[in-house]
Amino acid sequence: MVNASITGDTTTSGVGRLPRALKLHQPSIVLIELGGNDGLRGTPIDLIKTNLAQMIRAAQGAGARVVLAGMKMPPNYGERYTSAFEAVYPQLAAEHATGLIDFFMDGVALDPQYMQPDGIHPNAAGQQRLLDEAWPALERELSKKDGSR
């Protein structure tokens, strides 16, 4: 397992970094957990979706199965933006036949006992909850035979 995440990363940064990581690590499964920082910056939904789709295609093209980690936004940008943002993940998972974690931060995001003082990033206890949230989707992918998606 390789954690290639960078705090503050956006989908645009991910598109730029992923090809090298795929070549270097040759993963069988790639968990894409990006978009939250884009959403907090009000990045256009179409750009977020395009970037995530590009990463999915790159990972699948390298022979990896993909699990997409869904995110949700606080309501500051209004219902239209937050609904469109949230819909990106299941849409892409269906279009590209990827695994999906509905909301990666479920049970963590609004619970102060699992969050750092900034209210955005999980603390150590929250990290364990994130693993618990991600594990079923990862386990499904791990149980698949090589070559199946």
HULIN-V838828 format. One record per residue. RES is the residue in three letters. PSI is psi in whole degrees, -180 to 180 (999 if undefined). OMEGA is omega as a letter, one per 30 degrees, with the letter a starting at -180 (999 if undefined). Layout:
res & psi & omega
RES & PSI & OMEGA
RES & PSI & OMEGA
This chain:
res & psi & omega
MET & 133 & l
VAL & 126 & l
ASN & 106 & a
ALA & 18 & a
SER & 154 & l
ILE & 125 & l
THR & 133 & l
GLY & 0 & a
ASP & 150 & l
THR & 172 & l
THR & -34 & l
THR & -43 & l
SER & -40 & l
GLY & -42 & l
VAL & -41 & a
GLY & -34 & a
ARG & -26 & a
LEU & -44 & a
PRO & -43 & l
ARG & -43 & a
ALA & -40 & l
LEU & -43 & a
LYS & -43 & a
LEU & -44 & a
HIS & -20 & a
GLN & 58 & a
PRO & 155 & l
SER & -24 & l
ILE & 137 & l
VAL & 124 & l
LEU & 116 & l
ILE & 111 & a
GLU & 77 & a
LEU & 162 & l
GLY & -27 & a
GLY & -45 & l
ASN & -35 & l
ASP & -48 & a
GLY & -41 & l
LEU & -22 & l
ARG & -1 & a
GLY & 26 & l
THR & 140 & l
PRO & 137 & a
ILE & -42 & a
ASP & -37 & l
LEU & -43 & l
ILE & -48 & a
LYS & -44 & l
THR & -45 & a
ASN & -46 & l
LEU & -42 & l
ALA & -40 & l
GLN & -41 & l
MET & -40 & l
ILE & -49 & a
ARG & -40 & l
ALA & -45 & a
ALA & -45 & l
GLN & -37 & l
GLY & -26 & l
ALA & 4 & l
GLY & 9 & a
ALA & 148 & l
ARG & 150 & a
VAL & 139 & l
VAL & 124 & a
LEU & 126 & a
ALA & 110 & a
GLY & 149 & l
MET & 162 & l
LYS & 156 & a
MET & 150 & l
PRO & 162 & a
PRO & 5 & a
ASN & -30 & a
TYR & 4 & l
GLY & 161 & a
GLU & -42 & a
ARG & -48 & a
TYR & -49 & a
THR & -39 & l
SER & -45 & l
ALA & -40 & l
PHE & -51 & a
GLU & -34 & a
ALA & -21 & a
VAL & -44 & a
TYR & -52 & l
PRO & -32 & l
GLN & -49 & a
LEU & -39 & l
ALA & -41 & l
ALA & -44 & a
GLU & -35 & a
HIS & 9 & l
ALA & 52 & l
THR & 166 & l
GLY & 160 & a
LEU & 132 & l
ILE & 115 & a
ASP & -55 & l
PHE & 104 & a
PHE & -33 & a
MET & 14 & a
ASP & 132 & l
GLY & 0 & a
VAL & -47 & a
ALA & -43 & a
LEU & 14 & a
ASP & 108 & a
PRO & -26 & a
GLN & -16 & a
TYR & 3 & a
MET & 149 & l
GLN & 165 & a
PRO & -22 & l
ASP & -12 & l
GLY & 6 & a
ILE & -40 & a
HIS & 139 & l
PRO & 149 & l
ASN & -171 & a
ALA & -43 & l
ALA & -36 & l
GLY & -33 & l
GLN & -40 & l
GLN & -40 & l
ARG & -37 & l
LEU & -41 & l
LEU & -44 & l
ASP & -36 & l
GLU & -39 & a
ALA & -29 & a
TRP & -45 & a
PRO & -42 & l
ALA & -40 & l
LEU & -40 & l
GLU & -40 & l
ARG & -43 & l
GLU & -40 & l
LEU & -29 & a
SER & -12 & l
LYS & 149 & l
LYS & 153 & l
ASP & 139 & l
GLY & -17 & l
SER & 148 & a
ARG & 999 & 999
